[in-house]
Amino acid sequence: MSAIQTVKKIGLFSLRGILITFEIIIGLLILLILYMMLSSKINPPEVQEVQIGKREKVGENHYVIGDNWLKKNEQGIWEMYIEGAPYERGLIYGELAKELVQKQEKIFVGQIDNFVPSKGWQRVLQLMIGFFNKDLPENIQLENQQEIYGISKSFSDDYDYISTKYGRILNYHAAHDIGHALNDYSMVGCTSFALKGHKSANGKLLIGRNFDFYVGDDFAEEKIILFLKPDKGHAFVSYSWAGFTGVASGLNIKGLSVTINASKSDLPTSTKTPISLLAREILQYASTIDEAIAIAKKRQTFVSETIMVASKIDGKAVLIEKSPAKMGVYASPSDELICANHYQSQTFLMDSSNIQNIVESDSHFRYAKVKTMIANRDSLSTMDAINILRSQKGINNDTLGMGNPRAVNQLIAHHSVVIQPEQLLFYASTNDYQLGTYLGYDLEQIFESKQIHSPNRLPEDAFLHSENYAKFKEFKEGKKKITAFLLFDKNLELTDNQANSFINTHSESFITYEVLGRYFLKKGEKKRAKKQFKIALTKKVASLAIEKELENLIKECQE
């Protein structure tokens, strides 16, 4: 087995990820292990112990501690209200949601077990991440550390062999950034947009976004809509998962919204502020765009990311574009602002990584699709925004095949939201992906009453109950088995009938033929593999980079 095959096999990098040599890893590991033995321990912050009271169960899937509560709604989404000082609210969060927090960690660690089945390599990965994140506390505000530490008290003892509870939860907060860098946004290909003026049905700000952070369907099963009223700063809502205090999509009581989109990043070399915690700081402490920009300038991040900020006070939205080295701000000259995964500000106009990203990735396809859909209407309603977020078609309404990364709806979204900052309304998707009902929450009402009163409902997508979606779910199961064979040598012998059935579940997607081609190539059946790769190239391939990779695979079949 070659060095590159070894790296792919242990799962440190995706098949389309960054390739580094095994020899370099070994050389670094010697230094890393020695250094880790001396300096990897992450100490918790100083806190003043408080008593939070016992959790009461007041109904099925409904828990209360004082004025704080956690409840599962009819759509299967958890709703949570928390208030108080940092450490106190962390303890309350952890106690209310301890089963969810522990379940989420079990899933997360299970994913590591899947991708890195060797205990030896898990230890290597643990050491590498521990070394990389050793200075993480220095880049996280004390308030965030105290809140995170409070939640960590409810973590399971089962994974103490990995690190301390506090050390683990800190590293999980950097998972979005590390996953973004190592997987070349295979986990974070998000799309968002902002409308105002004549492009919005009521003339007011309208924000739409898909958060395509994918760590498996199990990871996205238990979502939490968190309503947080801190002792300092602004009350806000955020949509994510148990144990996560950062922000991917949120709106505060001042009418300022924040969403994040990954951009092209080099492999980070040192720890800085996780982007989700920067987004959280902006959401909690900014009420205007200028205040958001000032906060963003203060923090260094270790991956490239765009933060879309929309403000009720300013009546507009901008993109704050950050890389580890520089920062730019982009404000659209029109009533529409679109964000995929490339930069648009003058700061990055001639940046070589950004130019390559635009040319070779799927980002420009999604940008163009959103722009076309917006252009087709004089003004768009909340439901129109949702329809854009659910789109699986190409620019000319051509078929891309389900789950294509160049579609706005890639059928991988952890969540999707539509935000109306000026009305303080936050619409959140329910399962599956952005196909289910959207629930609309009135922040003013919730933070005044500390309760949720029957959120508005916008209808689910008919596609959710279609024959094609049933086929797509069948396709995913087949793809999972083939991927397990490709990455982990799980035994798999496909008959001709099984291969044809796999194709029939998803015949319009290049992914089907690429995956099947890789299966045949690993089996040594180069002629059959070449045929599949050639068919893949006749479909709507997601990007130029993937097209080049398929061409290289065809050459490999001819060797």
Secondary structure by P-SEA (a helix, b strand, c coil): ccaaaaaaaacccccccbbbbaaaaaaaaaaaaaaaacccbbbbccccccccccccccccccccccccccccccccbbbbbbbccaaaaaaaaaaacaaaaaaaaaaaaaaaaaacccaaaaaaaaaaaaaaaccccccccaaaaaaaaaaaccccccccccccaaaaaaaaaaaaaaaaaaacccccccccccccccccccccbbbbbbbccccccccccccccccccccccccbbbbbbccccccccccccccbbbbbbbccccccccccccaaaaaaaaaaccccaaaaaaaaaaccccbbbbbbbbbccccccccccccccbbbbbbbcccbbbbccccccccccccaaaaaaaaccaaaaaaaaaaaaaaacccccaaaaaaaaaccccccccccccccccccccccccccccccccccbbbbbcccccccbbbbbbaaaaaacccccccbbbbcccccccaaaaaaaaaaaaaaaaaaaaccccbbbbcaaaaaaaaaaccccaaaaaaaaaaaaaacaaaaaaaaaaaaaacccccaaaaaaaaaaaaaaac
